[in-house]
Amino acid sequence: MALPLETEPPAAQDPELEQLEIELLLEAVYRRYGFDFRQYAQASLKRRLWRRALAEGLETITDLQARLLHDPPCMERLLLDLSINVTSMFRDPTFYVAFRQKVVPLLRTYPFTRIWCAGCSTGEEVYSLAIVLEEEGLYDRTRIYATDINEAVLATAREGVFPLAKMQQYTQNYIRGGGTRDFSRYYVTAYDGARFARTLTENVVFAQHNLAMDRAFNQFNVVACRNVMIYFDKTLQERVHTLFHESLETFGILALGHKESLSFTPFADRYEPVDEVERIYRKIR
Ligand SMILES: C[S@@+](CC[C@H](N)C(=O)[O-])C[C@H]1O[C@@H](n2cnc3c(N)ncnc32)[C@H](O)[C@@H]1O
């Protein structure tokens, strides 16, 4: 029986039992499907597990665990709930101003640039970076590796069709992010969608990669990972920082965006700031 949404989840009355159920569920998901959410920040994880349980008409986290183990499509639905795919083109436009002013000049000194966009969601960030690089004359000598844990969002990213209704906001973001061209030159309208130019993904490889489990897979000049690690606990954040540090060339750029920080991590002294506000760093050791 489904609980009304306003009902207090029953297990919330016994926090210790609820915690145990959550830990067992995460262990079960990991062992059955290989997705490791055991080190995600607790508060938002708990809310999302409950939301899934209620949406499935279940009354306890243990019921949700049983459903997940026996019903792989339920796991896909949970994955969408947990992976929080909110994104937009030229999100936090001042990041792109800083990228153009402070990162692009460094990239010009390289004959070829490899960029890893980790946790790229449905790809709006990747298309935004591709547009900046194209406008700065660097796209032809760049390869972007765009990864996410979630295959469903990557499929949308490869498609490159975004809601037409969002184009007004994206155009404003683009201009605030330092764009000076007519933004509509980058897409054609198709029904209620905006199909972005295929040329923008010619140098992009979209691939599934799990930051919580997978290894480094290349050496990069830039790693961009914005609005992803905020969902991880401290231990997982450190794992991911280790991965990024291993994946970056010396003097490579780590772009975290203003919501994340390197301070208070063991890697703080391995980088120097390139832009303090946008949390863009350069690996120095
Ligand atoms: C809020 S979106 C951020 C998208 C984009 N970077 C931006 O700033 O707009 C977070 C993305 O991180 C991805 N993600 C979450 N856990 C992950 C993991 N362990 N490995 C790789 N990607 C992950 C989610 O699937 C989601 O698409």
Ligand as a Chemical Component Dictionary entry (heavy atoms), coordinates in Angstrom:
data_LIG
# 
_chem_comp.id                   LIG 
_chem_comp.type                 NON-POLYMER 
_chem_comp.pdbx_formal_charge   0 
_chem_comp.three_letter_code    LIG 
# 
loop_
_chem_comp_atom.comp_id 
_chem_comp_atom.atom_id 
_chem_comp_atom.alt_atom_id 
_chem_comp_atom.type_symbol 
_chem_comp_atom.charge 
_chem_comp_atom.model_Cartn_x 
_chem_comp_atom.model_Cartn_y 
_chem_comp_atom.model_Cartn_z 
_chem_comp_atom.pdbx_ordinal 
LIG C1  C1  C 0  23.984 17.832 -10.647 1  
LIG S1  S1  S 1  24.657 16.944 -12.019 2  
LIG C2  C2  C 0  25.946 18.034 -12.519 3  
LIG C3  C3  C 0  26.024 18.156 -14.008 4  
LIG C4  C4  C 0  27.032 19.171 -14.524 5  
LIG N1  N1  N 0  28.375 18.826 -14.113 6  
LIG C5  C5  C 0  26.683 20.562 -14.069 7  
LIG O1  O1  O 0  27.432 21.140 -13.274 8  
LIG O2  O2  O -1 25.671 21.093 -14.489 9  
LIG C6  C6  C 0  25.534 15.639 -11.160 10 
LIG C7  C7  C 0  25.894 14.487 -12.085 11 
LIG O3  O3  O 0  26.834 13.650 -11.407 12 
LIG C8  C8  C 0  26.574 12.331 -11.770 13 
LIG N2  N2  N 0  27.135 11.411 -10.779 14 
LIG C9  C9  C 0  26.673 11.142 -9.523  15 
LIG N3  N3  N 0  27.427 10.198 -8.949  16 
LIG C10 C10 C 0  28.389 9.871  -9.847  17 
LIG C11 C11 C 0  29.465 8.962  -9.843  18 
LIG N4  N4  N 0  29.715 8.187  -8.786  19 
LIG N5  N5  N 0  30.259 8.874  -10.941 20 
LIG C12 C12 C 0  30.024 9.660  -12.019 21 
LIG N6  N6  N 0  29.010 10.540 -12.103 22 
LIG C13 C13 C 0  28.209 10.649 -11.023 23 
LIG C14 C14 C 0  25.058 12.258 -11.830 24 
LIG O4  O4  O 0  24.605 11.168 -12.610 25 
LIG C15 C15 C 0  24.707 13.615 -12.431 26 
LIG O5  O5  O 0  24.529 13.527 -13.816 27 
# 
loop_
_chem_comp_bond.comp_id 
_chem_comp_bond.atom_id_1 
_chem_comp_bond.atom_id_2 
_chem_comp_bond.value_order 
_chem_comp_bond.pdbx_ordinal 
LIG C1  S1  SING 1  
LIG S1  C2  SING 2  
LIG S1  C6  SING 3  
LIG C2  C3  SING 4  
LIG C3  C4  SING 5  
LIG C4  N1  SING 6  
LIG C4  C5  SING 7  
LIG C5  O1  DOUB 8  
LIG C5  O2  SING 9  
LIG C6  C7  SING 10 
LIG C7  O3  SING 11 
LIG C7  C15 SING 12 
LIG O3  C8  SING 13 
LIG C8  N2  SING 14 
LIG C8  C14 SING 15 
LIG N2  C9  SING 16 
LIG N2  C13 SING 17 
LIG C9  N3  DOUB 18 
LIG N3  C10 SING 19 
LIG C10 C11 SING 20 
LIG C10 C13 DOUB 21 
LIG C11 N4  SING 22 
LIG C11 N5  DOUB 23 
LIG N5  C12 SING 24 
LIG C12 N6  DOUB 25 
LIG N6  C13 SING 26 
LIG C14 O4  SING 27 
LIG C14 C15 SING 28 
LIG C15 O5  SING 29 
# 
